[in-house]
Amino acid sequence: MTIIEAIKNRRAIRNYADRPIEKEKIEKLLDVATYAPNDRLRQPWHFYVIQGDAMKRYEEMATEYLQQRFPTKPHLVESSLKVVTTTPVAIVVTSAIIPDKPDDSEDNMFATCCAIHSMWLAAQELGLGFVWRTRGVGLVHDERMHQFIGSPENEKVIGTIFIGYPEEGKEVPPTERISFDEKTTWL
Ligand SMILES: Cc1cc2nc3c(=O)[nH]c(=O)nc-3n(C[C@H](O)[C@H](O)[C@H](O)COP(=O)(O)O)c2cc1C
């Protein structure tokens, strides 16, 4: 597969088989991430890998969050929780915030986004399903996540990545894209 084909074929995969992921594969994803472009080689990312017992604790945090958010909708809490309980590995990715340097901090976030995209493409090559979550149980905008991963104050959570072998029979159709023609101004 060429790089262009890989970019075009990448999909958000949200349903996983009940199968663990080999540690070597997780390490490959983390290794690939560190090759992303980044300003002045600050390498601003940090990765928090959640699996096994830590995933159980994540489930507890997600339950508390969902029950607070949907106090009168237990079915919604239950169905939303499935996202966590059926995911073998999650990786929370943070980016370094530099005090009094908002531009550099922003560039760090851009670099970290590049790192996540690299991981996403690599996951595809390794046969893994992958989705970057920010909303809902991704808990990116919730203070609980900082406490859960134990990240220092100068780290901002950029994404929670959910990874697993894709569930068979749940092929994800291509997403429609607006042509670059409509998104481009030639000056
Ligand atoms: C910054 C970012 C945040 C996202 N947050 C979520 C999310 O919270 N939940 C989710 O299911 N998918 C999330 N996604 C995945 C997108 O929904 C997905 O990429 C989009 O639907 C297009 O599908 P495709 O990636 O298969 O082309 C996120 C993607 C990005 C880049």
The ligand as an SDF file (V2000), in Angstrom:
LIG
                    3D

 31 33  0  0  0  0  0  0  0  0999 V2000
   -9.6780   15.5490   17.1760 C   0  0  0  0  0  0  0  0  0  0  0  0
  -10.6060   14.3870   16.9210 C   0  0  0  0  0  0  0  0  0  0  0  0
  -11.5570   14.0670   17.8660 C   0  0  0  0  0  0  0  0  0  0  0  0
  -12.4190   12.9720   17.6730 C   0  0  0  0  0  0  0  0  0  0  0  0
  -13.2900   12.6410   18.6630 N   0  0  0  0  0  0  0  0  0  0  0  0
  -14.0750   11.5640   18.5130 C   0  0  0  0  0  0  0  0  0  0  0  0
  -14.9310   11.1560   19.5720 C   0  0  0  0  0  0  0  0  0  0  0  0
  -14.9730   11.7550   20.6310 O   0  0  0  0  0  0  0  0  0  0  0  0
  -15.7030   10.0720   19.3710 N   0  0  0  0  0  0  0  0  0  0  0  0
  -15.6510    9.3540   18.2010 C   0  0  0  0  0  0  0  0  0  0  0  0
  -16.3620    8.3660   18.0900 O   0  0  0  0  0  0  0  0  0  0  0  0
  -14.8310    9.6980   17.1790 N   0  0  0  0  0  0  0  0  0  0  0  0
  -14.0400   10.7860   17.3120 C   0  0  0  0  0  0  0  0  0  0  0  0
  -13.1710   11.1440   16.3140 N   0  0  0  0  0  0  0  0  0  0  0  0
  -13.1150   10.3330   15.0750 C   0  0  0  0  0  0  0  0  0  0  0  0
  -13.9500   11.0110   14.0010 C   0  0  0  0  0  0  0  0  0  0  0  0
  -15.2990   10.9680   14.3580 O   0  0  0  0  0  0  0  0  0  0  0  0
  -13.7190   10.3270   12.6420 C   0  0  0  0  0  0  0  0  0  0  0  0
  -12.3790   10.5320   12.2760 O   0  0  0  0  0  0  0  0  0  0  0  0
  -14.6810   10.8790   11.5930 C   0  0  0  0  0  0  0  0  0  0  0  0
  -15.9690   10.3970   11.8350 O   0  0  0  0  0  0  0  0  0  0  0  0
  -14.2980   10.5030   10.1760 C   0  0  0  0  0  0  0  0  0  0  0  0
  -14.2620    9.1120   10.0340 O   0  0  0  0  0  0  0  0  0  0  0  0
  -12.9440    8.4100    9.4600 P   0  0  0  0  0  0  0  0  0  0  0  0
  -11.8240    8.7630   10.3930 O   0  0  0  0  0  0  0  0  0  0  0  0
  -13.2530    6.9370    9.4430 O   0  0  0  0  0  0  0  0  0  0  0  0
  -12.7080    8.9550    8.0770 O   0  0  0  0  0  0  0  0  0  0  0  0
  -12.3120   12.2100   16.4790 C   0  0  0  0  0  0  0  0  0  0  0  0
  -11.3480   12.5630   15.5250 C   0  0  0  0  0  0  0  0  0  0  0  0
  -10.5040   13.6190   15.7400 C   0  0  0  0  0  0  0  0  0  0  0  0
   -9.4400   13.9450   14.7180 C   0  0  0  0  0  0  0  0  0  0  0  0
  1  2  1  0
  2  3  1  0
  2 30  2  0
  3  4  2  0
  4  5  1  0
  4 28  1  0
  5  6  2  0
  6  7  1  0
  6 13  1  0
  7  8  2  0
  7  9  1  0
  9 10  1  0
 10 11  2  0
 10 12  1  0
 12 13  2  0
 13 14  1  0
 14 15  1  0
 14 28  1  0
 15 16  1  0
 16 17  1  0
 16 18  1  0
 18 19  1  0
 18 20  1  0
 20 21  1  0
 20 22  1  0
 22 23  1  0
 23 24  1  0
 24 25  2  0
 24 26  1  0
 24 27  1  0
 28 29  2  0
 29 30  1  0
 30 31  1  0
M  END
$$$$
